[in-house]
């Protein structure tokens, strides 16, 4: 039998070659730059039909290498037509999903290093930069010190606000069950409003909360669709009378459907009176609070147990980068920590470091803080505030256009137009052009309505 050392070395694939990467990366950067240069020419929403790509691509993967040129040609001719262009200046749907030069550069570096920073020892810089940059962001929006690492809490980057709500709910659930007994799960009640993001309902499903114990409380136009403290009090009273245990409330700053802002101070006091965990979901509108004139929308956050905002929505940080702060990080660790033999190390056992694997659902995690760090450094807080204020000015311009047309009224209870300003390249001319399209369609609808009468 031959010695293994005598076996011929198999050569062929070289997964990484520095010079090859340099050359190909330049070509990809040029491709992306051209895409952004031309993005306004594309229809915002993809015009393809379901299954369009199946007929354009082979049934099997290639047996041998293809050229980068052929791949980029396919992206240009087959993939781009199937993309809805979220970065288009004419994109006004859903919510912002910002990209930027700084964010893209940070994403490149993160992909280049490709660290899996689940614990401090796996990449100390990945852990420590995340802690530092979230303290920076927390200070920019003037979060209470209890949410910073100098207190018992701290920040962690989740993939999405859905993950942030889930881990907060799991921490709150385990805290409640520890006090009540593990057999009390079916008595636990979660509250939100009928405007709260659907991720809260999904988190309840994952956490084992009874379907009937997720309460989406009704809102109305009299409070601009914010959750009424009186409605919450009544629901809590009814549930207590039924032998249930209220334990979690999700308040929102900027609901997705209506940008409603819940009254945090009043809801926070109610939560404290009943020993409930208060989570504040500011994923959508939280970025506006970097501007001092909008910070008052967070008044009462000092009564919350957790707070979340998405830097990848409106703060020029490429997806994904959802910032979550907690007042007591031990609640997350107790709910989410696992410690098999292969993860044990002296640094973790010394209790002097943060292991972010215990602050999230998955084990692996990307070096996401790099892109947020680069956005903050390359643009600076002053420029980011100007960026937010400009979008708010554009939204006000759209409101003026609506108010100036007799065919429309603001906040009508009959038909509602949801118009979201927030794409990085949007200018006033894009808002005005979108308004012209809406006017033309309104004329058509009104004529058809008159005819049907």
N, C-alpha and C positions, 0 to 999 in steps of 0.2 A: 504494500500500500504506500502511495506516495506521501511524503511529508507535506502538510498543508502549505508550508512555506515555499514549496516548489511549484505550486499552482500558478499558471500564467495570470498576470494581472489583466483584468478586463478594463479596457479603455473605451471611451466614446463620449458619453454625456459629461459635460462639465457644467454643473448647475449655475455656477457663478464665475464669471471671468471679468475682472475689473475693467479692462479696456472695452470688451464687448458691451458691458453694461453702460459705460460712458457714452459709447456711440449710439446705442439703441435708446437710451434714456433721453438723449438730445432729440431724437426723432419723435419720441412720445410726447415730450414737452412741447415741441413744435405743433404736434397734432392737437394737443389740448388747447394751446394758445389760439390756433386757427378756429377751433370749435367755439371758443368764447368770442372771438372776433366776429364770427358769422351767426351767433346763436339767435339773433333777432330775426334772421331770415326764415327760421324753422317755424312751422305751426307749433304752438305751445303744447297742445295735446297730441299724442301720437295718433295717426290716422289709420293704423293697420287693423286688420281683423284678427280675432283669436286664432292661434295656430299658424300665423303667417310665416314664422321662422322655420317651422318644420320642413317646408318645401325648399328652403333656401340653403340649408346646411346638410352635410352628409349624414347618413345613418350611423356611422361609426367614427371613432376618433382616428386620426392619421397614424399609420404605422411608423412613419419616418418624419423627421422635422420639416416644417414649413418655414418660409421666410417671414420676418417681421412685416415686410412690405405687404405680403398677401393677407396677413392678419389685419393690418390697419386698413387695407382696402375693404375687407369684409365688414369691419366696424363702420367705416364710412358709408358703405352702400347697403348694408343689411341690418346693422344694429341701431344706428342713429335714427333711422326711420321708425323704430319701435320704442324710442325714448320719449317720455313726457319731460319737457325741458324745464325743470324746477328752477334753474338759474336764469331763465329768460326774463328780461325786463317786463315782459307782458304776462308774466305768471302772477295771478291774483287769487288763486284757489287755496283751500286747506289752511296753510299757515306757512310762514317763511321757512326756508331750509338753506341757510346761508353758506356760500362758499367764498373764499378769498385767496389772494396770493399767499398771504401768511399761513392760512389754514392748510392750503395745498402743500406748501413747503414743509410744514410740520408733519403732515400725513406721509410725505415722502420719507422724511427722516425716521418716523415711527416704523414704516414698512421696511426701511433699510436696516435698522437695528434688529427688528423682529424679535424683541425680547418678550418673554411670557412672564410678566411680573406679578405672579400671584402672591409672593411673599417678599419680604425685604431682601432676603439673601439672594433671590433669583435675579435681582437688578436693583441695588440700593437707590440708584439715581431715579429709577422709574417711580418707586414708592415715595421718596422724599420730595421730588419735584411736584408730584400730584398733591401732596399735603400742603406744600408751600403755595402753589398756584391757586388752590382752592381757598386758602387763607387770604390771598390777594383779592380774589373775586368776592369773597365774603365781606371783606373790608370795603370794597368799592360800593357794594349795595348796602353797606352799614348794617350787616347782621350783628346781633348781639354776640358778645365775646364767648358766651357759652357754646356757640356753634363752631368755634375755632379750636385748633389743636391746643391752644394755651389753656383751654378749659378741659372738661371731661369728654367733649365731643370732637368734631372735626368733619372734614369733607371727603367725599369719595366720588369718582366719576363712574357713573353707570352708563350702560348703552343707551337707554331711553328712559323717559319719565315713567313708562309702564313698569320697568324694573325697579325704579326708585320707590314707587307706590307699593310694589310687592314686598320688597325687603322691609320697608317701614311697617307694613301690615303684619308680616311674619314676626317681627320683633315685638310689636304690640300684642299680638295673639299669645305668644309664649309668655310674655310678662303677665298677661291677664290669667292665663291658665296656671301659671306658677302660684298665683295668689288664690285661685278658686279651686284648683284641682283639675287634673288632666281630663276628667270625664265631663267637663262643663262646656266643651266646644260648641255643642248644639244650642247653647244659650247666648252665645256671643253675637252682638249686633253691631253692624257697620253703617255709618251714615254718610251720605253725600247729597247732592241735589240732582234734579233732573237735567242739569247742565254739566254736571261733573263728567270728566272723561270716562269713556267706557272701560278704560284699563282698570279702574277701581273694581268694577263688577268682575272682570276677569281675574284680578288678584284674589277676590273673595272665593271664586271657584277653585283656584289653585290651593288656597289656604284652608279649604274645607269648611268655610262658613256656609251655613244653611242658606239656600237660595232665598227663602222668605225672610231671612234676617239681614239681607242687604237692602237698605232703605234709601231709595232715590227720592228725596223729598221735593214736593212741587214748588216751583217758583212762578213769578208772574211779572208783568211789565211795570207794576207799581214800584218795585225795587230794582228795576233794570235787570231782572232775572238773577239777582243775587239770592243766596239762601237766607231766609228770614230767621233770626234768632227765636222768635216766638213759635214758628213752625217746628224748629228743632226741639225746643223745650216741650212742646205738646207731644211730639213723637217719643221723646225719651220718657216722659211721664207714662204714656200708654204702655211702652215696652217694659218699664219697671213694674207696672201693675200686673203685667202678664208673666212676671217671673223671669224676664230676660235680663241680660247684662250688657248695657251699652259700653263699648270699649274703644271705638275708633271713629274719628271724624276726619273726612278729607274736605278741606276748604280750598277754594281755587281763586287765584289771581289771574284773571283772563281766561275764561272758559273758551273752548274751541268753537262752539256754535255761536256764542253771543258776546264774547269777551266780558262776561259778567265778572265782577269783583266781589267776592264774599266779604262781609264785615268781620275781619279777623279778630279784632279786640273783643267784640261781644261773643263771638263763637268760642274764642279762647277761654273766656271766663266760664262759659257753660261747660266746656270740656274739663276744666280744672275742678269745677264743682262736682262733677260726676266721675272723676278719675279716668277720663278718656284720653287716649293718645290723639293729639292733633297734628295731622300732616297737612302742610301747605303746598299745593301744587301750583307753582308759578311758571310751569314749563313754557307757556306761550308768552305771557306778558312780563315775566320777571326781568328780562333784559332792559326794559324801559326804566326800571328802577335804579339803573346806574346813573340816571339823571336826577339830581337832587329834587327837582320840581315834581317828580313822579314817585319819589320814595315813600310818600305818605300812604300809597296803596299797600305798603307792607306793614303799616302800623298795627301792632298786635302780634307780629311774628315772634316777639319775645315770649309769648305764651305757648308757642308751638313746640312740639318735640322733634319734628323733622321738617325740612324745607328743601324744595327742589326747583331748579330752573334749567332750561335747555340752552346751553351756549351754542348748540348747533342749529337753533331756530333763528335767532335774530342777533347773534353776536359774532358773526363772521367766522365761526369755527366749524370746519367741515364735520358732517355727520360721521361718527356718533360721539357726542360729548354732553352727557346729561349730569349736571352737578347736583349732588345730594349732600346736605349737611344734617347732622344729628346732634342733639344736645348731650346724649349719653351713648357713646359708641359701644359700651359694654352690652347694651341691649341687642345690638346687631350681632356682636360676637357670640353671645350666648345662644342666639337663635340659629346662627348660620355656620358656626365653626365646626370643622372636622380636622382631625390631626392624626392621620395614619403614619406609620413608621417612616415611609419614604419622604414625608414632608417635614419631619422633625429636624431641628437645628439649634445650635446654641443661641443664636440671635433671637429667634422666636421664643425660646424657653426662658430667656432672660427678662422678658416682658418690657424691653426697652425700645422695641420697634413696632411699627404697624405692619400687619399682614393683611392686605386688602382682600385676600381670598375669603376672609371671614366677615367682610362687609357686603357681600354680593352672593348671587345664586351660583354662577359657574365658578370653576377653579381658575382656568386661564383668563388672562386679561391683557389687553394691548397697552402700549405706551401712549395713551391718549392725551396725557397732560402736555406733551411736547407741542401739539398744535395750539392749544389754548395759551400756553406760555408764549409762543411766537406771536399769536394775535395780540396779546397784551403788550408785548415788547415792541413789535414792529409798527403798531398803530398808536399805542398810548391811549390812556383813558379819555383824554380830551377829544381826540378824534373819534373815538367810539361813541361818545355822547353826541357829538355833532351828527354822526351817522344815524343814530336813533331819532334825533330831533328832526332830521330831514325827512325821514319816513313818516313821522307824525304830521309834519307840514303837508306832505303829499296826501295823507289820509284826510286832512282838513280841507284840502283843495277838492278832493272828491266829494266830500260832504257839501261844500258850497255849490258844486255842480248839480248835485241832487236837489238841494233846496231851491235852486234857481229854475227848476223845470217843474211846471204845474202837474205833469203826469206822475210825479213821484212825491213821496213824503218820507221823512226820516223816521225810522222805527215804526213803520206801519204794521198794524196787526193783521193785515190781509195777506200781502205777499212781502217777502223779505229778500233783499239782495245782500249776499254776504261777499264783501269785497276786501281782500287782504293785501295791504301794501307791505312789502318787506324784502323783495328780491334785491340783491346787491346792485344790479345794474339799472333799476327802475328810475326813470326821471319823470318830470311833470308831463312831458309829451306822451309818455306811455299811459299815464292815468287818463289824460284827456282823450286819447284814442280809444281806450277801453270804454269810456263814458259814451262816446259817439256810437259805438256798437250797441251798448245797452239802450240808448235812446232809439236807435233804428228798430231794434227788436220790440221795444215797448210800443212804438207806433203800430207795428204789425199786430201785436197781441190785442191792443185796444180796438183796432179796426175789426178783427175777427170776433171780439167780444160784442161789439155793436151789432155786427151782422147776425150773430147767434141770438141776440135779443129780438 
